Amino acid sequence: MGASSAPTASGFPTLQYRLIILNSSGHAASVEDWSCASDGEAMELAARRGSAFGCELWRGDHRLSIFAAAMPSPGEGEAADRRA
């Protein structure tokens, strides 16, 4: 995956990104390749994507951000405890 941009059907260039989903050991569990218009758009998508053990967003050989593991919503753990 290169850092070059590719034109889209609309004529606007897109950038290539890679989201690395981490496992409980902090190693790559899976990889998603994305095309986005900007770093900001890719970071917003990555933040929404989330992961149980965290993820890293890369553009070419540059790591743009590390996203911590998704946290349960307030009360979510309590509801699960009551069901158990």
MARDOMI-163522 format. One record per atom (N, C-alpha, C): atom name; z negated, y, x; residue in three letters. Coordinates in steps of 0.1 Angstrom, whole numbers, plus 5000, padded with zeros to 4 digits. Atoms other than C-alpha are relative to their C-alpha. Example, Ala and Ser with C-alpha at 12.3 -4.5 7.8 and 13.67 -1.06 7.14 Angstrom:
pt at=N	up=5000	north=4988	east=5009	aa=ALA
pt at=CA	up=4922	north=4955	east=5123	aa=ALA
pt at=C	up=5000	north=5012	east=5009	aa=ALA
pt at=N	up=5000	north=4989	east=4991	aa=SER
pt at=CA	up=4929	north=4989	east=5137	aa=SER
pt at=C	up=4992	north=5011	east=4992	aa=SER
This chain:
pt at=N	up=5000	north=4988	east=5008	aa=MET
pt at=CA	up=5000	north=5000	east=5000	aa=MET
pt at=C	up=5000	north=5012	east=5009	aa=MET
pt at=N	up=5000	north=4988	east=4992	aa=GLY
pt at=CA	up=5010	north=5033	east=5015	aa=GLY
pt at=C	up=4994	north=5012	east=4993	aa=GLY
pt at=N	up=5005	north=4988	east=5006	aa=ALA
pt at=CA	up=4998	north=5068	east=5009	aa=ALA
pt at=C	up=5011	north=5009	east=4995	aa=ALA
pt at=N	up=4989	north=4992	east=5004	aa=SER
pt at=CA	up=5032	north=5081	east=5000	aa=SER
pt at=C	up=5000	north=5001	east=4985	aa=SER
pt at=N	up=4998	north=4999	east=5015	aa=SER
pt at=CA	up=5040	north=5094	east=4965	aa=SER
pt at=C	up=5013	north=4995	east=4996	aa=SER
pt at=N	up=4988	north=5005	east=5006	aa=ALA
pt at=CA	up=5066	north=5080	east=4942	aa=ALA
pt at=C	up=5003	north=5008	east=4988	aa=ALA
pt at=N	up=4997	north=4993	east=5012	aa=PRO
pt at=CA	up=5084	north=5099	east=4915	aa=PRO
pt at=C	up=4999	north=4991	east=4988	aa=PRO
pt at=N	up=5001	north=5007	east=5013	aa=THR
pt at=CA	up=5078	north=5089	east=4879	aa=THR
pt at=C	up=5012	north=5004	east=4992	aa=THR
pt at=N	up=4989	north=4997	east=5010	aa=ALA
pt at=CA	up=5101	north=5090	east=4849	aa=ALA
pt at=C	up=5000	north=5015	east=4997	aa=ALA
pt at=N	up=5001	north=4986	east=5003	aa=SER
pt at=CA	up=5089	north=5125	east=4843	aa=SER
pt at=C	up=5004	north=5009	east=5011	aa=SER
pt at=N	up=4996	north=4992	east=4988	aa=GLY
pt at=CA	up=5098	north=5136	east=4878	aa=GLY
pt at=C	up=4988	north=5004	east=5008	aa=GLY
pt at=N	up=5012	north=4996	east=4992	aa=PHE
pt at=CA	up=5062	north=5143	east=4889	aa=PHE
pt at=C	up=4996	north=4988	east=5009	aa=PHE
pt at=N	up=5004	north=5010	east=4991	aa=PRO
pt at=CA	up=5051	north=5124	east=4919	aa=PRO
pt at=C	up=4986	north=4994	east=4997	aa=PRO
pt at=N	up=5013	north=5007	east=5002	aa=THR
pt at=CA	up=5022	north=5099	east=4917	aa=THR
pt at=C	up=4995	north=4995	east=5014	aa=THR
pt at=N	up=5006	north=5005	east=4987	aa=LEU
pt at=CA	up=4998	north=5088	east=4945	aa=LEU
pt at=C	up=4995	north=4986	east=4997	aa=LEU
pt at=N	up=5004	north=5013	east=5001	aa=GLN
pt at=CA	up=4989	north=5052	east=4951	aa=GLN
pt at=C	up=4985	north=4998	east=5004	aa=GLN
pt at=N	up=5014	north=5002	east=4998	aa=TYR
pt at=CA	up=4952	north=5041	east=4949	aa=TYR
pt at=C	up=4997	north=4986	east=4999	aa=TYR
pt at=N	up=5005	north=5014	east=5001	aa=ARG
pt at=CA	up=4933	north=5009	east=4953	aa=ARG
pt at=C	up=4985	north=5001	east=4997	aa=ARG
pt at=N	up=5014	north=5001	east=5004	aa=LEU
pt at=CA	up=4900	north=5002	east=4935	aa=LEU
pt at=C	up=4995	north=4986	east=5004	aa=LEU
pt at=N	up=5005	north=5013	east=4996	aa=ILE
pt at=CA	up=4880	north=4975	east=4952	aa=ILE
pt at=C	up=4987	north=4998	east=4993	aa=ILE
pt at=N	up=5011	north=5004	east=5008	aa=ILE
pt at=CA	up=4855	north=4958	east=4929	aa=ILE
pt at=C	up=4991	north=4991	east=5009	aa=ILE
pt at=N	up=5009	north=5007	east=4991	aa=LEU
pt at=CA	up=4824	north=4946	east=4948	aa=LEU
pt at=C	up=4992	north=4989	east=4993	aa=LEU
pt at=N	up=5008	north=5010	east=5006	aa=ASN
pt at=CA	up=4804	north=4914	east=4942	aa=ASN
pt at=C	up=4985	north=5003	east=5004	aa=ASN
pt at=N	up=5015	north=4998	east=4998	aa=SER
pt at=CA	up=4766	north=4910	east=4945	aa=SER
pt at=C	up=4997	north=5000	east=5015	aa=SER
pt at=N	up=5003	north=4999	east=4985	aa=SER
pt at=CA	up=4769	north=4906	east=4983	aa=SER
pt at=C	up=5007	north=5012	east=5006	aa=SER
pt at=N	up=4994	north=4988	east=4995	aa=GLY
pt at=CA	up=4788	north=4939	east=4986	aa=GLY
pt at=C	up=5014	north=4997	east=5006	aa=GLY
pt at=N	up=4987	north=5004	east=4996	aa=HIS
pt at=CA	up=4821	north=4921	east=4994	aa=HIS
pt at=C	up=5010	north=5002	east=4989	aa=HIS
pt at=N	up=4989	north=4999	east=5010	aa=ALA
pt at=CA	up=4855	north=4925	east=4976	aa=ALA
pt at=C	up=5000	north=4988	east=4991	aa=ALA
pt at=N	up=4998	north=5010	east=5009	aa=ALA
pt at=CA	up=4856	north=4905	east=4945	aa=ALA
pt at=C	up=5013	north=5000	east=4993	aa=ALA
pt at=N	up=4987	north=4998	east=5005	aa=SER
pt at=CA	up=4888	north=4919	east=4931	aa=SER
pt at=C	up=5006	north=5013	east=5004	aa=SER
pt at=N	up=4994	north=4987	east=4996	aa=VAL
pt at=CA	up=4913	north=4947	east=4937	aa=VAL
pt at=C	up=5009	north=5004	east=4989	aa=VAL
pt at=N	up=4990	north=4995	east=5010	aa=GLU
pt at=CA	up=4932	north=4969	east=4913	aa=GLU
pt at=C	up=5008	north=5011	east=5007	aa=GLU
pt at=N	up=4991	north=4990	east=4995	aa=ASP
pt at=CA	up=4962	north=4990	east=4924	aa=ASP
pt at=C	up=5004	north=5010	east=4989	aa=ASP
pt at=N	up=4997	north=4990	east=5010	aa=TRP
pt at=CA	up=4967	north=5023	east=4905	aa=TRP
pt at=C	up=5010	north=5010	east=5005	aa=TRP
pt at=N	up=4992	north=4989	east=4997	aa=SER
pt at=CA	up=4992	north=5051	east=4904	aa=SER
pt at=C	up=4994	north=5012	east=4992	aa=SER
pt at=N	up=5006	north=4989	east=5007	aa=CYS
pt at=CA	up=4976	north=5085	east=4895	aa=CYS
pt at=C	up=5007	north=5013	east=5006	aa=CYS
pt at=N	up=4995	north=4987	east=4996	aa=ALA
pt at=CA	up=4987	north=5121	east=4897	aa=ALA
pt at=C	up=4992	north=5008	east=5010	aa=ALA
pt at=N	up=5009	north=4992	east=4990	aa=SER
pt at=CA	up=4957	north=5133	east=4918	aa=SER
pt at=C	up=4988	north=4991	east=5003	aa=SER
pt at=N	up=5012	north=5006	east=4996	aa=ASP
pt at=CA	up=4926	north=5122	east=4936	aa=ASP
pt at=C	up=4990	north=5001	east=4988	aa=ASP
pt at=N	up=5009	north=4998	east=5011	aa=GLY
pt at=CA	up=4906	north=5137	east=4907	aa=GLY
pt at=C	up=5002	north=4991	east=4988	aa=GLY
pt at=N	up=4997	north=5009	east=5011	aa=GLU
pt at=CA	up=4924	north=5116	east=4881	aa=GLU
pt at=C	up=4995	north=4986	east=5004	aa=GLU
pt at=N	up=5004	north=5014	east=4995	aa=ALA
pt at=CA	up=4918	north=5084	east=4902	aa=ALA
pt at=C	up=4985	north=4999	east=5000	aa=ALA
pt at=N	up=5015	north=5001	east=4999	aa=MET
pt at=CA	up=4881	north=5092	east=4907	aa=MET
pt at=C	up=4994	north=5000	east=4986	aa=MET
pt at=N	up=5005	north=5000	east=5014	aa=GLU
pt at=CA	up=4876	north=5099	east=4870	aa=GLU
pt at=C	up=5002	north=4986	east=4994	aa=GLU
pt at=N	up=4997	north=5014	east=5005	aa=LEU
pt at=CA	up=4893	north=5065	east=4861	aa=LEU
pt at=C	up=4990	north=4990	east=5006	aa=LEU
pt at=N	up=5009	north=5010	east=4993	aa=ALA
pt at=CA	up=4872	north=5047	east=4887	aa=ALA
pt at=C	up=4985	north=5002	east=4995	aa=ALA
pt at=N	up=5013	north=4998	east=5006	aa=ALA
pt at=CA	up=4840	north=5063	east=4874	aa=ALA
pt at=C	up=4998	north=4994	east=4987	aa=ALA
pt at=N	up=5000	north=5006	east=5013	aa=ARG
pt at=CA	up=4848	north=5051	east=4839	aa=ARG
pt at=C	up=5001	north=4985	east=5001	aa=ARG
pt at=N	up=4998	north=5014	east=4999	aa=ARG
pt at=CA	up=4859	north=5017	east=4851	aa=ARG
pt at=C	up=4986	north=4993	east=5003	aa=ARG
pt at=N	up=5013	north=5006	east=4996	aa=GLY
pt at=CA	up=4825	north=5009	east=4867	aa=GLY
pt at=C	up=5001	north=4986	east=5004	aa=GLY
pt at=N	up=5001	north=5014	east=4995	aa=SER
pt at=CA	up=4813	north=4976	east=4880	aa=SER
pt at=C	up=4986	north=4996	east=5000	aa=SER
pt at=N	up=5014	north=5005	east=5000	aa=ALA
pt at=CA	up=4782	north=4955	east=4878	aa=ALA
pt at=C	up=4994	north=5002	east=5014	aa=ALA
pt at=N	up=5005	north=4999	east=4987	aa=PHE
pt at=CA	up=4779	north=4957	east=4916	aa=PHE
pt at=C	up=5005	north=5011	east=5008	aa=PHE
pt at=N	up=4995	north=4988	east=4993	aa=GLY
pt at=CA	up=4797	north=4989	east=4925	aa=GLY
pt at=C	up=5015	north=4997	east=5004	aa=GLY
pt at=N	up=4986	north=5000	east=4996	aa=CYS
pt at=CA	up=4833	north=4997	east=4937	aa=CYS
pt at=C	up=5003	north=5011	east=5010	aa=CYS
pt at=N	up=4995	north=4990	east=4990	aa=GLU
pt at=CA	up=4852	north=5017	east=4963	aa=GLU
pt at=C	up=5014	north=5004	east=4996	aa=GLU
pt at=N	up=4987	north=4995	east=5003	aa=LEU
pt at=CA	up=4882	north=5039	east=4957	aa=LEU
pt at=C	up=5007	north=5005	east=5013	aa=LEU
pt at=N	up=4992	north=4998	east=4988	aa=TRP
pt at=CA	up=4909	north=5041	east=4984	aa=TRP
pt at=C	up=5013	north=5006	east=4997	aa=TRP
pt at=N	up=4986	north=4996	east=5000	aa=ARG
pt at=CA	up=4941	north=5061	east=4989	aa=ARG
pt at=C	up=5005	north=4998	east=5014	aa=ARG
pt at=N	up=4996	north=5004	east=4986	aa=GLY
pt at=CA	up=4959	north=5045	east=5018	aa=GLY
pt at=C	up=4989	north=4995	east=5008	aa=GLY
pt at=N	up=5011	north=5005	east=4992	aa=ASP
pt at=CA	up=4935	north=5040	east=5046	aa=ASP
pt at=C	up=4988	north=5010	east=4999	aa=ASP
pt at=N	up=5011	north=4990	east=5002	aa=HIS
pt at=CA	up=4911	north=5068	east=5033	aa=HIS
pt at=C	up=4992	north=4996	east=4988	aa=HIS
pt at=N	up=5009	north=5003	east=5011	aa=ARG
pt at=CA	up=4881	north=5058	east=5013	aa=ARG
pt at=C	up=4996	north=5013	east=4994	aa=ARG
pt at=N	up=5003	north=4988	east=5007	aa=LEU
pt at=CA	up=4877	north=5085	east=4987	aa=LEU
pt at=C	up=4986	north=5001	east=4995	aa=LEU
pt at=N	up=5013	north=5000	east=5006	aa=SER
pt at=CA	up=4845	north=5074	east=4971	aa=SER
pt at=C	up=4994	north=4986	east=4998	aa=SER
pt at=N	up=5007	north=5013	east=5003	aa=ILE
pt at=CA	up=4819	north=5047	east=4966	aa=ILE
pt at=C	up=4992	north=5003	east=4987	aa=ILE
pt at=N	up=5006	north=4998	east=5013	aa=PHE
pt at=CA	up=4807	north=5042	east=4931	aa=PHE
pt at=C	up=4989	north=4989	east=4999	aa=PHE
pt at=N	up=5012	north=5009	east=5001	aa=ALA
pt at=CA	up=4772	north=5026	east=4926	aa=ALA
pt at=C	up=5002	north=4991	east=4988	aa=ALA
pt at=N	up=5000	north=5010	east=5011	aa=ALA
pt at=CA	up=4766	north=4997	east=4903	aa=ALA
pt at=C	up=4997	north=5007	east=4987	aa=ALA
pt at=N	up=5002	north=4994	east=5014	aa=ALA
pt at=CA	up=4768	north=5005	east=4866	aa=ALA
pt at=C	up=4986	north=4998	east=4996	aa=ALA
pt at=N	up=5014	north=5001	east=5005	aa=MET
pt at=CA	up=4734	north=5012	east=4852	aa=MET
pt at=C	up=5000	north=4998	east=4985	aa=MET
pt at=N	up=5001	north=5002	east=5014	aa=PRO
pt at=CA	up=4724	north=4999	east=4817	aa=PRO
pt at=C	up=4996	north=5013	east=4993	aa=PRO
pt at=N	up=5004	north=4989	east=5008	aa=SER
pt at=CA	up=4721	north=5025	east=4790	aa=SER
pt at=C	up=4985	north=5000	east=4997	aa=SER
pt at=N	up=5015	north=5000	east=5004	aa=PRO
pt at=CA	up=4685	north=5036	east=4781	aa=PRO
pt at=C	up=4998	north=4991	east=4988	aa=PRO
pt at=N	up=5003	north=5008	east=5011	aa=GLY
pt at=CA	up=4671	north=5010	east=4758	aa=GLY
pt at=C	up=5008	north=4987	east=5000	aa=GLY
pt at=N	up=4992	north=5012	east=5000	aa=GLU
pt at=CA	up=4698	north=4984	east=4765	aa=GLU
pt at=C	up=4993	north=4988	east=5005	aa=GLU
pt at=N	up=5008	north=5011	east=4995	aa=GLY
pt at=CA	up=4675	north=4962	east=4786	aa=GLY
pt at=C	up=4989	north=4996	east=4991	aa=GLY
pt at=N	up=5011	north=5003	east=5010	aa=GLU
pt at=CA	up=4647	north=4965	east=4760	aa=GLU
pt at=C	up=5006	north=4992	east=4989	aa=GLU
pt at=N	up=4995	north=5007	east=5011	aa=ALA
pt at=CA	up=4670	north=4953	east=4733	aa=ALA
pt at=C	up=5003	north=4985	east=5004	aa=ALA
pt at=N	up=4997	north=5013	east=4995	aa=ALA
pt at=CA	up=4681	north=4923	east=4754	aa=ALA
pt at=C	up=4987	north=4992	east=5001	aa=ALA
pt at=N	up=5013	north=5006	east=4999	aa=ASP
pt at=CA	up=4644	north=4915	east=4761	aa=ASP
pt at=C	up=4995	north=4995	east=4986	aa=ASP
pt at=N	up=5005	north=5003	east=5013	aa=ARG
pt at=CA	up=4636	north=4915	east=4724	aa=ARG
pt at=C	up=5008	north=4988	east=4994	aa=ARG
pt at=N	up=4992	north=5011	east=5005	aa=ARG
pt at=CA	up=4665	north=4891	east=4717	aa=ARG
pt at=C	up=4996	north=4987	east=5006	aa=ARG
pt at=N	up=5003	north=5012	east=4992	aa=ALA
pt at=CA	up=4653	north=4866	east=4743	aa=ALA
pt at=C	up=4988	north=4992	east=4994	aa=ALA
